[in-house]
Amino acid sequence: MIIIVSGIVGALIGGRTAHKRGGNRKDIAQYAVGYAMAFLIVGMVLTAILDRVLSGA
């Protein structure tokens, strides 16, 4: 769940950033994918940390 939400949030932030900088559709798509991938990695790390903390290992 965290991974999906973080990917969507990353894509929205990336698309918005490219749009603010005056990018065309391809720029917006590239930023959206790049940010989504970065946020997915962060979401995976957070999920792993939460899993370890909540499972007591």
PDB file of N, CA, C and O in Angstrom:
ATOM      1  N   MET A   1       0.819  -1.191   0.000  1.00  0.00           N
ATOM      2  CA  MET A   1       0.000   0.000   0.000  1.00  0.00           C
ATOM      3  C   MET A   1       0.867   1.261   0.000  1.00  0.00           C
ATOM      4  O   MET A   1       0.616   2.198  -0.758  1.00  0.00           O
ATOM      5  N   ILE A   2       1.876   1.272   0.849  1.00  0.00           N
ATOM      6  CA  ILE A   2       2.772   2.433   0.913  1.00  0.00           C
ATOM      7  C   ILE A   2       3.482   2.619  -0.422  1.00  0.00           C
ATOM      8  O   ILE A   2       3.683   3.747  -0.872  1.00  0.00           O
ATOM      9  N   ILE A   3       3.856   1.526  -1.047  1.00  0.00           N
ATOM     10  CA  ILE A   3       4.598   1.599  -2.303  1.00  0.00           C
ATOM     11  C   ILE A   3       3.732   2.218  -3.405  1.00  0.00           C
ATOM     12  O   ILE A   3       4.195   3.070  -4.164  1.00  0.00           O
ATOM     13  N   ILE A   4       2.490   1.787  -3.481  1.00  0.00           N
ATOM     14  CA  ILE A   4       1.591   2.304  -4.519  1.00  0.00           C
ATOM     15  C   ILE A   4       1.343   3.797  -4.328  1.00  0.00           C
ATOM     16  O   ILE A   4       1.426   4.579  -5.275  1.00  0.00           O
ATOM     17  N   VAL A   5       1.040   4.176  -3.099  1.00  0.00           N
ATOM     18  CA  VAL A   5       0.760   5.589  -2.811  1.00  0.00           C
ATOM     19  C   VAL A   5       1.995   6.451  -3.082  1.00  0.00           C
ATOM     20  O   VAL A   5       1.884   7.532  -3.661  1.00  0.00           O
ATOM     21  N   SER A   6       3.165   5.975  -2.666  1.00  0.00           N
ATOM     22  CA  SER A   6       4.376   6.764  -2.888  1.00  0.00           C
ATOM     23  C   SER A   6       4.674   6.904  -4.382  1.00  0.00           C
ATOM     24  O   SER A   6       5.153   7.952  -4.815  1.00  0.00           O
ATOM     25  N   GLY A   7       4.403   5.881  -5.166  1.00  0.00           N
ATOM     26  CA  GLY A   7       4.603   5.972  -6.612  1.00  0.00           C
ATOM     27  C   GLY A   7       3.681   6.984  -7.257  1.00  0.00           C
ATOM     28  O   GLY A   7       4.103   7.749  -8.125  1.00  0.00           O
ATOM     29  N   ILE A   8       2.424   6.995  -6.841  1.00  0.00           N
ATOM     30  CA  ILE A   8       1.460   7.948  -7.390  1.00  0.00           C
ATOM     31  C   ILE A   8       1.829   9.369  -6.988  1.00  0.00           C
ATOM     32  O   ILE A   8       1.793  10.283  -7.811  1.00  0.00           O
ATOM     33  N   VAL A   9       2.185   9.550  -5.723  1.00  0.00           N
ATOM     34  CA  VAL A   9       2.579  10.882  -5.250  1.00  0.00           C
ATOM     35  C   VAL A   9       3.822  11.365  -6.006  1.00  0.00           C
ATOM     36  O   VAL A   9       3.897  12.528  -6.402  1.00  0.00           O
ATOM     37  N   GLY A  10       4.788  10.477  -6.201  1.00  0.00           N
ATOM     38  CA  GLY A  10       5.992  10.840  -6.938  1.00  0.00           C
ATOM     39  C   GLY A  10       5.691  11.250  -8.370  1.00  0.00           C
ATOM     40  O   GLY A  10       6.260  12.216  -8.879  1.00  0.00           O
ATOM     41  N   ALA A  11       4.789  10.512  -9.023  1.00  0.00           N
ATOM     42  CA  ALA A  11       4.429  10.852 -10.398  1.00  0.00           C
ATOM     43  C   ALA A  11       3.747  12.213 -10.464  1.00  0.00           C
ATOM     44  O   ALA A  11       4.009  13.003 -11.372  1.00  0.00           O
ATOM     45  N   LEU A  12       2.877  12.482  -9.503  1.00  0.00           N
ATOM     46  CA  LEU A  12       2.197  13.779  -9.485  1.00  0.00           C
ATOM     47  C   LEU A  12       3.180  14.926  -9.249  1.00  0.00           C
ATOM     48  O   LEU A  12       3.104  15.962  -9.910  1.00  0.00           O
ATOM     49  N   ILE A  13       4.093  14.737  -8.315  1.00  0.00           N
ATOM     50  CA  ILE A  13       5.087  15.779  -8.034  1.00  0.00           C
ATOM     51  C   ILE A  13       6.000  15.985  -9.242  1.00  0.00           C
ATOM     52  O   ILE A  13       6.310  17.121  -9.602  1.00  0.00           O
ATOM     53  N   GLY A  14       6.426  14.898  -9.861  1.00  0.00           N
ATOM     54  CA  GLY A  14       7.299  15.010 -11.029  1.00  0.00           C
ATOM     55  C   GLY A  14       6.624  15.702 -12.196  1.00  0.00           C
ATOM     56  O   GLY A  14       7.224  16.562 -12.840  1.00  0.00           O
ATOM     57  N   GLY A  15       5.392  15.337 -12.473  1.00  0.00           N
ATOM     58  CA  GLY A  15       4.657  15.981 -13.558  1.00  0.00           C
ATOM     59  C   GLY A  15       4.432  17.455 -13.298  1.00  0.00           C
ATOM     60  O   GLY A  15       4.528  18.281 -14.206  1.00  0.00           O
ATOM     61  N   ARG A  16       4.134  17.776 -12.063  1.00  0.00           N
ATOM     62  CA  ARG A  16       3.920  19.175 -11.693  1.00  0.00           C
ATOM     63  C   ARG A  16       5.214  19.994 -11.799  1.00  0.00           C
ATOM     64  O   ARG A  16       5.203  21.144 -12.236  1.00  0.00           O
ATOM     65  N   THR A  17       6.314  19.381 -11.394  1.00  0.00           N
ATOM     66  CA  THR A  17       7.610  20.064 -11.484  1.00  0.00           C
ATOM     67  C   THR A  17       7.954  20.376 -12.936  1.00  0.00           C
ATOM     68  O   THR A  17       8.376  21.489 -13.253  1.00  0.00           O
ATOM     69  N   ALA A  18       7.774  19.399 -13.813  1.00  0.00           N
ATOM     70  CA  ALA A  18       8.091  19.613 -15.225  1.00  0.00           C
ATOM     71  C   ALA A  18       7.161  20.659 -15.838  1.00  0.00           C
ATOM     72  O   ALA A  18       7.586  21.471 -16.660  1.00  0.00           O
ATOM     73  N   HIS A  19       5.906  20.635 -15.438  1.00  0.00           N
ATOM     74  CA  HIS A  19       4.958  21.607 -15.969  1.00  0.00           C
ATOM     75  C   HIS A  19       5.322  23.023 -15.532  1.00  0.00           C
ATOM     76  O   HIS A  19       5.229  23.964 -16.320  1.00  0.00           O
ATOM     77  N   LYS A  20       5.731  23.170 -14.289  1.00  0.00           N
ATOM     78  CA  LYS A  20       6.135  24.489 -13.787  1.00  0.00           C
ATOM     79  C   LYS A  20       7.366  25.009 -14.517  1.00  0.00           C
ATOM     80  O   LYS A  20       7.517  26.216 -14.702  1.00  0.00           O
ATOM     81  N   ARG A  21       8.242  24.105 -14.930  1.00  0.00           N
ATOM     82  CA  ARG A  21       9.462  24.507 -15.638  1.00  0.00           C
ATOM     83  C   ARG A  21       9.229  24.715 -17.129  1.00  0.00           C
ATOM     84  O   ARG A  21      10.170  25.011 -17.865  1.00  0.00           O
ATOM     85  N   GLY A  22       7.995  24.564 -17.580  1.00  0.00           N
ATOM     86  CA  GLY A  22       7.667  24.831 -18.974  1.00  0.00           C
ATOM     87  C   GLY A  22       7.938  23.677 -19.913  1.00  0.00           C
ATOM     88  O   GLY A  22       8.189  23.894 -21.098  1.00  0.00           O
ATOM     89  N   GLY A  23       7.895  22.463 -19.415  1.00  0.00           N
ATOM     90  CA  GLY A  23       8.172  21.304 -20.253  1.00  0.00           C
ATOM     91  C   GLY A  23       6.992  20.906 -21.110  1.00  0.00           C
ATOM     92  O   GLY A  23       5.841  21.203 -20.790  1.00  0.00           O
ATOM     93  N   ASN A  24       7.294  20.227 -22.207  1.00  0.00           N
ATOM     94  CA  ASN A  24       6.217  19.719 -23.057  1.00  0.00           C
ATOM     95  C   ASN A  24       5.728  18.373 -22.502  1.00  0.00           C
ATOM     96  O   ASN A  24       6.143  17.960 -21.419  1.00  0.00           O
ATOM     97  N   ARG A  25       4.856  17.700 -23.239  1.00  0.00           N
ATOM     98  CA  ARG A  25       4.268  16.457 -22.728  1.00  0.00           C
ATOM     99  C   ARG A  25       5.312  15.374 -22.470  1.00  0.00           C
ATOM    100  O   ARG A  25       5.202  14.621 -21.503  1.00  0.00           O
ATOM    101  N   LYS A  26       6.306  15.297 -23.319  1.00  0.00           N
ATOM    102  CA  LYS A  26       7.343  14.276 -23.132  1.00  0.00           C
ATOM    103  C   LYS A  26       8.184  14.566 -21.893  1.00  0.00           C
ATOM    104  O   LYS A  26       8.555  13.649 -21.160  1.00  0.00           O
ATOM    105  N   ASP A  27       8.480  15.836 -21.665  1.00  0.00           N
ATOM    106  CA  ASP A  27       9.218  16.217 -20.457  1.00  0.00           C
ATOM    107  C   ASP A  27       8.420  15.876 -19.207  1.00  0.00           C
ATOM    108  O   ASP A  27       8.961  15.344 -18.237  1.00  0.00           O
ATOM    109  N   ILE A  28       7.134  16.187 -19.239  1.00  0.00           N
ATOM    110  CA  ILE A  28       6.277  15.917 -18.087  1.00  0.00           C
ATOM    111  C   ILE A  28       6.224  14.422 -17.814  1.00  0.00           C
ATOM    112  O   ILE A  28       6.307  13.994 -16.662  1.00  0.00           O
ATOM    113  N   ALA A  29       6.086  13.629 -18.869  1.00  0.00           N
ATOM    114  CA  ALA A  29       6.041  12.180 -18.697  1.00  0.00           C
ATOM    115  C   ALA A  29       7.364  11.654 -18.139  1.00  0.00           C
ATOM    116  O   ALA A  29       7.365  10.788 -17.264  1.00  0.00           O
ATOM    117  N   GLN A  30       8.476  12.162 -18.631  1.00  0.00           N
ATOM    118  CA  GLN A  30       9.780  11.703 -18.169  1.00  0.00           C
ATOM    119  C   GLN A  30       9.991  12.054 -16.702  1.00  0.00           C
ATOM    120  O   GLN A  30      10.455  11.218 -15.926  1.00  0.00           O
ATOM    121  N   TYR A  31       9.660  13.265 -16.320  1.00  0.00           N
ATOM    122  CA  TYR A  31       9.779  13.665 -14.915  1.00  0.00           C
ATOM    123  C   TYR A  31       8.864  12.819 -14.033  1.00  0.00           C
ATOM    124  O   TYR A  31       9.260  12.385 -12.951  1.00  0.00           O
ATOM    125  N   ALA A  32       7.631  12.588 -14.506  1.00  0.00           N
ATOM    126  CA  ALA A  32       6.681  11.806 -13.723  1.00  0.00           C
ATOM    127  C   ALA A  32       7.211  10.398 -13.475  1.00  0.00           C
ATOM    128  O   ALA A  32       7.112   9.888 -12.359  1.00  0.00           O
ATOM    129  N   VAL A  33       7.764   9.775 -14.489  1.00  0.00           N
ATOM    130  CA  VAL A  33       8.304   8.422 -14.330  1.00  0.00           C
ATOM    131  C   VAL A  33       9.537   8.427 -13.440  1.00  0.00           C
ATOM    132  O   VAL A  33       9.690   7.552 -12.588  1.00  0.00           O
ATOM    133  N   GLY A  34      10.403   9.390 -13.627  1.00  0.00           N
ATOM    134  CA  GLY A  34      11.614   9.473 -12.809  1.00  0.00           C
ATOM    135  C   GLY A  34      11.303   9.671 -11.336  1.00  0.00           C
ATOM    136  O   GLY A  34      11.849   8.975 -10.479  1.00  0.00           O
ATOM    137  N   TYR A  35      10.437  10.609 -11.047  1.00  0.00           N
ATOM    138  CA  TYR A  35      10.059  10.855  -9.659  1.00  0.00           C
ATOM    139  C   TYR A  35       9.316   9.651  -9.079  1.00  0.00           C
ATOM    140  O   TYR A  35       9.527   9.289  -7.921  1.00  0.00           O
ATOM    141  N   ALA A  36       8.448   9.033  -9.880  1.00  0.00           N
ATOM    142  CA  ALA A  36       7.718   7.867  -9.402  1.00  0.00           C
ATOM    143  C   ALA A  36       8.676   6.741  -9.024  1.00  0.00           C
ATOM    144  O   ALA A  36       8.483   6.080  -8.003  1.00  0.00           O
ATOM    145  N   MET A  37       9.701   6.519  -9.834  1.00  0.00           N
ATOM    146  CA  MET A  37      10.674   5.469  -9.528  1.00  0.00           C
ATOM    147  C   MET A  37      11.435   5.779  -8.250  1.00  0.00           C
ATOM    148  O   MET A  37      11.670   4.892  -7.429  1.00  0.00           O
ATOM    149  N   ALA A  38      11.820   7.038  -8.084  1.00  0.00           N
ATOM    150  CA  ALA A  38      12.540   7.423  -6.871  1.00  0.00           C
ATOM    151  C   ALA A  38      11.657   7.253  -5.641  1.00  0.00           C
ATOM    152  O   ALA A  38      12.107   6.739  -4.617  1.00  0.00           O
ATOM    153  N   PHE A  39      10.416   7.679  -5.737  1.00  0.00           N
ATOM    154  CA  PHE A  39       9.505   7.553  -4.607  1.00  0.00           C
ATOM    155  C   PHE A  39       9.154   6.087  -4.334  1.00  0.00           C
ATOM    156  O   PHE A  39       8.926   5.714  -3.183  1.00  0.00           O
ATOM    157  N   LEU A  40       9.108   5.257  -5.373  1.00  0.00           N
ATOM    158  CA  LEU A  40       8.863   3.823  -5.175  1.00  0.00           C
ATOM    159  C   LEU A  40       9.981   3.187  -4.352  1.00  0.00           C
ATOM    160  O   LEU A  40       9.726   2.358  -3.479  1.00  0.00           O
ATOM    161  N   ILE A  41      11.202   3.577  -4.633  1.00  0.00           N
ATOM    162  CA  ILE A  41      12.329   3.033  -3.872  1.00  0.00           C
ATOM    163  C   ILE A  41      12.224   3.451  -2.419  1.00  0.00           C
ATOM    164  O   ILE A  41      12.441   2.637  -1.522  1.00  0.00           O
ATOM    165  N   VAL A  42      11.895   4.710  -2.177  1.00  0.00           N
ATOM    166  CA  VAL A  42      11.720   5.181  -0.803  1.00  0.00           C
ATOM    167  C   VAL A  42      10.570   4.433  -0.131  1.00  0.00           C
ATOM    168  O   VAL A  42      10.671   4.059   1.037  1.00  0.00           O
ATOM    169  N   GLY A  43       9.489   4.215  -0.857  1.00  0.00           N
ATOM    170  CA  GLY A  43       8.356   3.464  -0.311  1.00  0.00           C
ATOM    171  C   GLY A  43       8.721   2.031   0.027  1.00  0.00           C
ATOM    172  O   GLY A  43       8.251   1.489   1.027  1.00  0.00           O
ATOM    173  N   MET A  44       9.554   1.412  -0.797  1.00  0.00           N
ATOM    174  CA  MET A  44       9.988   0.042  -0.513  1.00  0.00           C
ATOM    175  C   MET A  44      10.827  -0.015   0.758  1.00  0.00           C
ATOM    176  O   MET A  44      10.670  -0.923   1.573  1.00  0.00           O
ATOM    177  N   VAL A  45      11.716   0.956   0.920  1.00  0.00           N
ATOM    178  CA  VAL A  45      12.550   1.005   2.122  1.00  0.00           C
ATOM    179  C   VAL A  45      11.680   1.219   3.356  1.00  0.00           C
ATOM    180  O   VAL A  45      11.865   0.549   4.372  1.00  0.00           O
ATOM    181  N   LEU A  46      10.732   2.153   3.270  1.00  0.00           N
ATOM    182  CA  LEU A  46       9.832   2.391   4.403  1.00  0.00           C
ATOM    183  C   LEU A  46       9.013   1.154   4.736  1.00  0.00           C
ATOM    184  O   LEU A  46       8.804   0.849   5.910  1.00  0.00           O
ATOM    185  N   THR A  47       8.549   0.441   3.722  1.00  0.00           N
ATOM    186  CA  THR A  47       7.790  -0.779   3.952  1.00  0.00           C
ATOM    187  C   THR A  47       8.639  -1.830   4.648  1.00  0.00           C
ATOM    188  O   THR A  47       8.162  -2.498   5.565  1.00  0.00           O
ATOM    189  N   ALA A  48       9.874  -1.984   4.234  1.00  0.00           N
ATOM    190  CA  ALA A  48      10.767  -2.955   4.863  1.00  0.00           C
ATOM    191  C   ALA A  48      11.045  -2.581   6.313  1.00  0.00           C
ATOM    192  O   ALA A  48      11.057  -3.443   7.191  1.00  0.00           O
ATOM    193  N   ILE A  49      11.267  -1.294   6.561  1.00  0.00           N
ATOM    194  CA  ILE A  49      11.529  -0.847   7.935  1.00  0.00           C
ATOM    195  C   ILE A  49      10.303  -1.078   8.807  1.00  0.00           C
ATOM    196  O   ILE A  49      10.422  -1.598   9.917  1.00  0.00           O
ATOM    197  N   LEU A  50       9.135  -0.699   8.321  1.00  0.00           N
ATOM    198  CA  LEU A  50       7.911  -0.903   9.107  1.00  0.00           C
ATOM    199  C   LEU A  50       7.631  -2.375   9.353  1.00  0.00           C
ATOM    200  O   LEU A  50       7.172  -2.748  10.433  1.00  0.00           O
ATOM    201  N   ASP A  51       7.902  -3.204   8.371  1.00  0.00           N
ATOM    202  CA  ASP A  51       7.692  -4.641   8.533  1.00  0.00           C
ATOM    203  C   ASP A  51       8.587  -5.194   9.647  1.00  0.00           C
ATOM    204  O   ASP A  51       8.142  -5.991  10.473  1.00  0.00           O
ATOM    205  N   ARG A  52       9.826  -4.769   9.659  1.00  0.00           N
ATOM    206  CA  ARG A  52      10.755  -5.242  10.701  1.00  0.00           C
ATOM    207  C   ARG A  52      10.369  -4.729  12.084  1.00  0.00           C
ATOM    208  O   ARG A  52      10.440  -5.463  13.070  1.00  0.00           O
ATOM    209  N   VAL A  53       9.964  -3.478  12.146  1.00  0.00           N
ATOM    210  CA  VAL A  53       9.615  -2.889  13.441  1.00  0.00           C
ATOM    211  C   VAL A  53       8.342  -3.522  13.995  1.00  0.00           C
ATOM    212  O   VAL A  53       8.270  -3.857  15.178  1.00  0.00           O
ATOM    213  N   LEU A  54       7.340  -3.682  13.135  1.00  0.00           N
ATOM    214  CA  LEU A  54       6.056  -4.201  13.601  1.00  0.00           C
ATOM    215  C   LEU A  54       6.072  -5.703  13.852  1.00  0.00           C
ATOM    216  O   LEU A  54       5.276  -6.203  14.648  1.00  0.00           O
ATOM    217  N   SER A  55       6.968  -6.433  13.184  1.00  0.00           N
ATOM    218  CA  SER A  55       7.028  -7.873  13.403  1.00  0.00           C
ATOM    219  C   SER A  55       7.886  -8.223  14.617  1.00  0.00           C
ATOM    220  O   SER A  55       7.855  -9.360  15.088  1.00  0.00           O
ATOM    221  N   GLY A  56       8.635  -7.278  15.117  1.00  0.00           N
ATOM    222  CA  GLY A  56       9.436  -7.496  16.309  1.00  0.00           C
ATOM    223  C   GLY A  56      10.748  -8.206  16.060  1.00  0.00           C
ATOM    224  O   GLY A  56      11.360  -8.709  17.003  1.00  0.00           O
ATOM    225  N   ALA A  57      11.193  -8.263  14.833  1.00  0.00           N
ATOM    226  CA  ALA A  57      12.438  -8.975  14.527  1.00  0.00           C
ATOM    227  C   ALA A  57      13.651  -8.110  14.713  1.00  0.00           C
ATOM    228  O   ALA A  57      14.774  -8.566  14.494  1.00  0.00           O
TER     229      ALA A  57
END
